[in-house]
């Protein structure tokens, strides 16, 4: 039986798909459920993640918590594969993934990394799987389950540290399930690097950007999921 190959990534900034080459002797073994989204949690943001092209994944990996985590779901009957992770400090290690069916979603914490996904004070954070499904639907141009179209959010302009102007052009908005999904197209008059944490504010539960570079020619989409405060 032909197994589905990994989809091209649309949601993970600074996530590379390339022939795998391990750059660290440290290998972490972890089982991952093929029935649910599993979580990798890091003590600091990652600068690069390399997944071999032959890795078989059910969906695109989704970054969480300002690149301090990653949601991942192997395809059914996927073969074991390795994921190379380099943290922003330069520390690097390899996660050897053993896909397995019939088990609950697994959480791997490198060096007992704290869980920054815990719910904010006086707010309930949605489940990781719900967040991933919602973001993936938005990136695929579909209406997220449990949401209805609600026009578009306001467009905005931000002045970046390098003096450039980052434009957030509103494309669509959905409301439902106690949350709002805002979809923006990013552009800039000069090349700037962005990451999800640049856009976090009170009430935001997840942000995903198609790429980490924005310019006049590179115009990635950004999905923002936040609590609906009416």
N, C-alpha and C positions, 0 to 999 in steps of 0.2 A: 504494500500500500504506500502510495506517495504521501509523504508528510508535508504539511504546509511549511514553507520557509518563512523566515522572519520578515515582517513588513518593514518598509522603509520608515525611518523615524521621522515623525513630524512634531513631536511634543517635547523633545529633550534637548535643551541647550547644552552644548559642549559634550555631547555624547557621540562618540565616534564608532563607526562600524568599519572594521579593518581587519586584515589578517592578524590573528592573535600572536603577540610576542610577549611572554612574561618578562617583567623587569624587576621581579621581587621573588625572593626565596620563600616568602611567607604565603602559605596557601590555607585558606579557610574552607572547610567542607560544610556544605549546607544542603539539606533537602528542601525542595520547593514544591508546593502543591500545584497540580495542573488544573485544579478545580476553582481556584480563587487567586486573588492578587496577593503576592508575598511582598514583604518589605525588607529592604536593606537600609540600615540606619547607621550614619557615620558621626563621629565626634566633631567634625568640622565639614565645611562644604568641600565637595570634590572639584577638582580642576579638569579631570578627564576620566571617562569610562570607556573602555574598549570591549566591544562584544564581537566575537568572530562571526563572519557572514553566514557560516553554516549553522549557527545557533537557531533553534526552532522555538519561536515565541508565539503565544496566542494573540497578543496585542502589542502595540508599541509600549515600551517602558515609559513611565511617567515620573518626573522629578517631583519631590516634595520638600517643603521647609527650606527654601533657598538653597537647593542642591545639597542638603544634609541627609537626604534620603532618596530612595528610588522604589517605585512599585513595579513588580515584574511578575509575569505569568507565563510559564513554559507551555508549549503546545502539548496536546495529548500525545503520549508515546514518544515524546522528545528524547533524544539522546543526551547524556551528560555534556555539559559545556563549561568553559571557564570565562569569568568576567574579570578583567583587569581594572583596578580602581587606583587612581592617584588623587590624594587629597591636596588641598591648596597649600599645605605646609611642605609638600614634596614627598611625604610618606606614601608608600605604595604597597599594595598587596593584591592577591588573587583570590577570588571566590570561586570555588569549584561547585557547580550547581548539579545536584542529582534530582531530576524531575520525578515526581511520584504522584500517582492518583490516589484518591480515597483518603487524603489527609486534609486537615484544616490549613488555612493560610499560615505561613511561617514568618517569623520575624528574626532577622539576623542583625545583631548589634556588634559592630566592630569596636573592640576595646570598651565594651559596656557603655556605648554611646547613649546619652540621655535622649528621651523621647520628646522631641519638640513638637510632635503632632498632638500632644495632649490638649484637651479642649481649653480655650481661653477662659478666664474668669467670667462667670455668669453667662457663658455661652456654651452650647453643645456643638462639638465638632462632628460633622457627618463622618460616616465610615469611609475608610480609604477606597474601598471598592466602588462606593457610590460616587465619590469624587472623580475617580479614574474614568468610570463610565460616562459621567457628565462631560468631562473635558474631551474625551475621545469623540463623543457624538458631535460636540461643537466643532472640533477640528475637521470632522468629516462632512460638515455642512448639514448635519441633521439636527432636528429639534430634540434636545435632551429629554429623556423620559421624565414625565411629571412636570414639565414646563410648558408655558405658552408664550408665543411671541409678544413682545412688549415694546415695539419700536426700536429705539437705539439710545444708548447713553450719551451724555454730552462728550463732544470731542475736547481734546486738551493739548496744551503745549507745555513742555518742560525744558528749562535751561539746564544743560548738562555741565559737569565740571570742566570739560575741555572747551566750553564756550559755544558748543553747537546747540541747536534747537531740536528736541525730539518731539515729533508730532504723533499724537494718538488719535487716529481717525476712527470714529465709531462706525461699526458695520451692523451690529445687531445686538438685541438684548432679549433675554428670556426671563420670565418670573415663574416661580412655583416651588413647592416643597419647602417653603420658608426661606428660599434663597434667590439670588439674582445672578444670572450668567451674562457678563458683558464681553463682547467680542470687538477687539480693536485691530486696526492695521497700523503698524509702526513705520515711521519714516524719519529721515533726518537730512539736513543740508550738508552735514559732514559725517564721516564714519564714526560711530560710537559703539561701545560694547555695553550690553545690558544683561541683567539677570533678574529672575523673579523678585528677589528681595528688594530691588530698586523701587518696586511698586506696592509693597505691602503697606497697609494701613489698618486701623481698627475695624474689625468686622470681616476682613478678608480671610477666607479659609484655604484658598488655593489659587495659585497663578501658574500658568504654563505659557512659554514663549517658543515659537518654532525655531528660532536661532538666536545666537548671542551677539550678532553684529547687525547694526541697522545703518542704512545709508539711503541715498536716493535710489540706488539700484537694488538694495537688499531691504525688502519691506515685509518682514515676518508678521504673522498674526499673533495676538496675545489673547488668552482666555483668562478672565478673572471671575472667580466664584466667591460671592460674599453673602453675608446674612442680609435678608430683606428687612430693612427697617421701615418700610412703608414710605 
